[in-house]
Amino acid sequence: MPLVTLSEVLGPALAHGHAVAGVVCLGWEDARAYVRAAEAERAPVILQAGPGARAHMPIPVWGAMFRALAEAASVPVVAHLDHGCDAADCAAAIEVGFSSVMFDGSKLPLADNIARTRAIAEMAHAAGVSCEGEIGEVGYDGGAASHGTDPAEAGRFARETGVDAMAVSVGNVHLQQAAGAGLDEARLRAIEAVTNVPLVIHGGSGVPHAQRRALAHGSAICKFNIGTELRMAFGAALRGALDADPDAFDRIAILRATEAPLEAAARRVIAGLR
């Protein structure tokens, strides 16, 4: 089926009490495995191209690849620009057919973040594309610290930007390789009290699976971004394939061997949010 927008999958998720996986893609093999996993679970999926992926492969290629996967899929697929740096980034994604863009203005002063996010949301909506924004800073494991989302600022951000989804910082951290202490549910509930915009958790790999499932069913979190957890599954599968045949050299054959394990890992992620 054709690509769908972020709003088209998050609206039903919010209404019916589940969340959708935003899976971080780095190439053809993992993106294809994620769509197959979504089909097996009969669930929508959000394919995401972040800054690292865009540095590795040009954005028109990502757009064409995501569209091809969506058109052959039996479930809704969103093509999402993750962590767009500026309006030009988002405009480039819209031009090549992405159905959703995220502008990350989280490090900006509040007024600047609101103004720039609002302009990008207006541009996206004029093109029939969804827009995600971020308020509060989500840090990195072993790197930049997080700054938790202020609920009052989140309410203002949602009202004044017109975003379709809002990423928040409530104890989540990027690049965690194991489950952390869990999300700050008191802060989350305070944010929910001031807005009805679907919420997004970046760094979802570090959220304990039981809490991920509980919040997917019982909160306004409608999208969990999952990257590290699946990249680790890919790395393990790749090492296993090479260990099993040390003489292997054919790139296609080697990478094809990663798809079944990666699909299985992605099915567990998707099923855990339903």
WOLIN-V135286 format. One record per residue. N is the residue number from 1. RES is the residue in three letters. SS is DSSP state (2 for helix, 1 for strand, 0 for the rest). OMEGA is omega in degrees with one decimal (999 if undefined). Layout:
n=[N | N]
res=[RES | RES]
ss=[SS | SS]
omega=[OMEGA | OMEGA]
This chain:
n=[1 | 2 | 3 | 4 | 5 | 6 | 7 | 8 | 9 | 10 | 11 | 12 | 13 | 14 | 15 | 16 | 17 | 18 | 19 | 20 | 21 | 22 | 23 | 24 | 25 | 26 | 27 | 28 | 29 | 30 | 31 | 32 | 33 | 34 | 35 | 36 | 37 | 38 | 39 | 40 | 41 | 42 | 43 | 44 | 45 | 46 | 47 | 48 | 49 | 50 | 51 | 52 | 53 | 54 | 55 | 56 | 57 | 58 | 59 | 60 | 61 | 62 | 63 | 64 | 65 | 66 | 67 | 68 | 69 | 70 | 71 | 72 | 73 | 74 | 75 | 76 | 77 | 78 | 79 | 80 | 81 | 82 | 83 | 84 | 85 | 86 | 87 | 88 | 89 | 90 | 91 | 92 | 93 | 94 | 95 | 96 | 97 | 98 | 99 | 100 | 101 | 102 | 103 | 104 | 105 | 106 | 107 | 108 | 109 | 110 | 111 | 112 | 113 | 114 | 115 | 116 | 117 | 118 | 119 | 120 | 121 | 122 | 123 | 124 | 125 | 126 | 127 | 128 | 129 | 130 | 131 | 132 | 133 | 134 | 135 | 136 | 137 | 138 | 139 | 140 | 141 | 142 | 143 | 144 | 145 | 146 | 147 | 148 | 149 | 150 | 151 | 152 | 153 | 154 | 155 | 156 | 157 | 158 | 159 | 160 | 161 | 162 | 163 | 164 | 165 | 166 | 167 | 168 | 169 | 170 | 171 | 172 | 173 | 174 | 175 | 176 | 177 | 178 | 179 | 180 | 181 | 182 | 183 | 184 | 185 | 186 | 187 | 188 | 189 | 190 | 191 | 192 | 193 | 194 | 195 | 196 | 197 | 198 | 199 | 200 | 201 | 202 | 203 | 204 | 205 | 206 | 207 | 208 | 209 | 210 | 211 | 212 | 213 | 214 | 215 | 216 | 217 | 218 | 219 | 220 | 221 | 222 | 223 | 224 | 225 | 226 | 227 | 228 | 229 | 230 | 231 | 232 | 233 | 234 | 235 | 236 | 237 | 238 | 239 | 240 | 241 | 242 | 243 | 244 | 245 | 246 | 247 | 248 | 249 | 250 | 251 | 252 | 253 | 254 | 255 | 256 | 257 | 258 | 259 | 260 | 261 | 262 | 263 | 264 | 265 | 266 | 267 | 268 | 269 | 270 | 271 | 272 | 273 | 274]
res=[MET | PRO | LEU | VAL | THR | LEU | SER | GLU | VAL | LEU | GLY | PRO | ALA | LEU | ALA | HIS | GLY | HIS | ALA | VAL | ALA | GLY | VAL | VAL | CYS | LEU | GLY | TRP | GLU | ASP | ALA | ARG | ALA | TYR | VAL | ARG | ALA | ALA | GLU | ALA | GLU | ARG | ALA | PRO | VAL | ILE | LEU | GLN | ALA | GLY | PRO | GLY | ALA | ARG | ALA | HIS | MET | PRO | ILE | PRO | VAL | TRP | GLY | ALA | MET | PHE | ARG | ALA | LEU | ALA | GLU | ALA | ALA | SER | VAL | PRO | VAL | VAL | ALA | HIS | LEU | ASP | HIS | GLY | CYS | ASP | ALA | ALA | ASP | CYS | ALA | ALA | ALA | ILE | GLU | VAL | GLY | PHE | SER | SER | VAL | MET | PHE | ASP | GLY | SER | LYS | LEU | PRO | LEU | ALA | ASP | ASN | ILE | ALA | ARG | THR | ARG | ALA | ILE | ALA | GLU | MET | ALA | HIS | ALA | ALA | GLY | VAL | SER | CYS | GLU | GLY | GLU | ILE | GLY | GLU | VAL | GLY | TYR | ASP | GLY | GLY | ALA | ALA | SER | HIS | GLY | THR | ASP | PRO | ALA | GLU | ALA | GLY | ARG | PHE | ALA | ARG | GLU | THR | GLY | VAL | ASP | ALA | MET | ALA | VAL | SER | VAL | GLY | ASN | VAL | HIS | LEU | GLN | GLN | ALA | ALA | GLY | ALA | GLY | LEU | ASP | GLU | ALA | ARG | LEU | ARG | ALA | ILE | GLU | ALA | VAL | THR | ASN | VAL | PRO | LEU | VAL | ILE | HIS | GLY | GLY | SER | GLY | VAL | PRO | HIS | ALA | GLN | ARG | ARG | ALA | LEU | ALA | HIS | GLY | SER | ALA | ILE | CYS | LYS | PHE | ASN | ILE | GLY | THR | GLU | LEU | ARG | MET | ALA | PHE | GLY | ALA | ALA | LEU | ARG | GLY | ALA | LEU | ASP | ALA | ASP | PRO | ASP | ALA | PHE | ASP | ARG | ILE | ALA | ILE | LEU | ARG | ALA | THR | GLU | ALA | PRO | LEU | GLU | ALA | ALA | ALA | ARG | ARG | VAL | ILE | ALA | GLY | LEU | ARG]
ss=[0 | 0 | 0 | 0 | 0 | 2 | 2 | 2 | 2 | 2 | 2 | 2 | 2 | 2 | 2 | 2 | 0 | 0 | 0 | 1 | 1 | 1 | 1 | 1 | 0 | 0 | 0 | 2 | 2 | 2 | 2 | 2 | 2 | 2 | 2 | 2 | 2 | 2 | 2 | 2 | 2 | 0 | 0 | 0 | 1 | 1 | 1 | 1 | 1 | 0 | 2 | 2 | 2 | 2 | 2 | 2 | 0 | 0 | 2 | 2 | 2 | 2 | 2 | 2 | 2 | 2 | 2 | 2 | 2 | 2 | 2 | 2 | 0 | 0 | 0 | 0 | 1 | 1 | 1 | 1 | 1 | 1 | 1 | 1 | 0 | 0 | 2 | 2 | 2 | 2 | 2 | 2 | 2 | 2 | 2 | 0 | 0 | 0 | 0 | 1 | 1 | 1 | 1 | 0 | 0 | 0 | 0 | 0 | 0 | 2 | 2 | 2 | 2 | 2 | 2 | 2 | 2 | 2 | 2 | 2 | 2 | 2 | 2 | 2 | 2 | 2 | 0 | 0 | 0 | 1 | 1 | 1 | 1 | 1 | 1 | 0 | 1 | 0 | 0 | 1 | 0 | 0 | 0 | 0 | 0 | 0 | 1 | 0 | 0 | 0 | 2 | 2 | 2 | 2 | 2 | 2 | 2 | 2 | 2 | 2 | 2 | 0 | 0 | 0 | 1 | 1 | 1 | 1 | 0 | 0 | 0 | 0 | 0 | 1 | 0 | 0 | 0 | 0 | 0 | 0 | 0 | 0 | 0 | 0 | 2 | 2 | 2 | 2 | 2 | 2 | 2 | 2 | 0 | 0 | 0 | 0 | 0 | 1 | 1 | 1 | 1 | 0 | 0 | 2 | 2 | 2 | 0 | 0 | 2 | 2 | 2 | 2 | 2 | 2 | 2 | 2 | 2 | 2 | 0 | 0 | 1 | 1 | 1 | 1 | 1 | 1 | 0 | 2 | 2 | 2 | 2 | 2 | 2 | 2 | 2 | 2 | 2 | 2 | 2 | 2 | 2 | 2 | 2 | 2 | 0 | 0 | 0 | 0 | 0 | 0 | 2 | 2 | 2 | 2 | 2 | 2 | 2 | 2 | 2 | 2 | 2 | 2 | 2 | 2 | 2 | 2 | 2 | 2 | 2 | 2 | 2 | 0 | 0 | 0]
omega=[179.3 | 174.1 | 173.2 | 179.7 | 176.7 | 179.9 | -176.9 | 175.9 | -178.6 | 176.8 | 176.0 | 178.9 | 179.4 | -176.8 | -171.6 | 172.6 | 169.9 | 179.6 | -178.3 | 179.3 | 169.2 | -171.3 | -177.0 | -175.4 | 177.2 | 179.8 | -177.2 | -172.7 | -178.9 | 178.8 | 179.2 | 178.9 | -179.4 | 177.9 | 177.8 | 178.2 | 179.1 | 178.7 | 179.7 | 179.4 | -178.5 | -175.6 | 173.1 | 177.4 | 179.2 | 177.3 | -171.9 | 173.1 | -179.5 | -177.5 | 179.7 | 178.8 | -177.5 | 175.2 | -178.0 | -174.5 | -174.4 | -175.1 | 175.8 | 178.4 | 176.5 | -179.1 | -179.7 | -178.7 | 179.7 | 179.0 | -179.8 | 179.2 | -179.2 | -176.2 | 179.4 | -173.7 | 177.5 | 179.2 | 178.6 | 178.8 | 175.7 | 171.9 | -168.3 | 171.7 | -178.5 | 178.5 | 170.3 | -173.0 | -176.1 | -178.5 | -179.5 | 176.3 | -177.3 | 178.9 | 179.0 | 179.1 | 178.6 | -177.3 | -176.9 | 168.4 | 173.7 | -178.8 | -179.3 | 177.1 | 173.7 | 171.3 | 179.8 | 175.8 | -170.7 | -179.6 | -179.6 | 168.4 | -172.9 | -176.8 | 178.9 | 178.5 | 179.8 | -176.2 | -177.3 | 177.7 | 179.5 | -179.6 | 179.9 | 176.6 | 178.5 | 177.6 | -179.4 | -177.7 | 178.3 | 179.3 | -178.6 | -175.7 | 177.9 | 179.6 | 173.1 | 174.5 | -179.1 | 177.2 | -168.6 | -176.5 | 174.6 | -176.1 | -176.1 | 177.6 | -178.0 | -177.7 | -176.4 | -178.9 | 175.0 | 170.6 | -173.2 | 179.2 | 174.5 | -176.2 | 179.9 | 177.8 | 178.8 | 178.3 | 178.5 | -179.1 | -178.9 | -178.2 | -169.2 | -178.5 | -175.6 | -179.5 | 178.5 | 178.4 | -174.8 | 176.1 | -176.1 | 177.5 | -177.5 | -178.8 | 177.3 | -176.0 | 175.9 | 167.9 | 174.8 | -178.5 | 177.0 | -178.7 | 178.5 | -176.0 | -179.1 | -177.1 | 178.0 | -174.2 | 177.3 | 177.3 | 178.3 | -178.7 | 177.5 | 176.7 | 179.1 | -176.9 | -174.3 | 178.8 | 174.4 | 177.4 | 175.5 | -177.4 | -176.8 | 174.8 | 169.8 | -177.3 | -176.6 | 179.7 | -177.6 | 179.2 | 178.9 | -173.3 | -179.4 | 178.9 | 177.1 | -179.3 | -177.2 | -178.2 | 174.6 | -178.0 | -168.3 | 177.7 | 178.0 | 175.3 | -176.3 | -177.2 | 172.2 | 174.9 | -177.6 | 179.4 | -172.7 | -178.5 | -178.5 | 175.5 | 177.1 | 177.5 | 177.4 | -178.9 | 178.8 | 179.8 | 179.8 | 177.5 | 179.6 | 179.9 | -179.0 | 176.9 | -178.5 | -179.7 | -177.1 | -179.8 | -177.7 | 178.9 | -177.9 | -174.4 | -177.3 | -179.5 | -179.2 | -177.3 | 177.2 | -178.8 | 179.9 | -168.5 | -178.8 | 176.6 | -179.6 | 176.0 | 179.5 | 178.7 | 179.6 | 176.1 | 179.2 | 178.5 | -175.8 | -179.8 | -179.6 | 179.8 | -175.5 | 999]
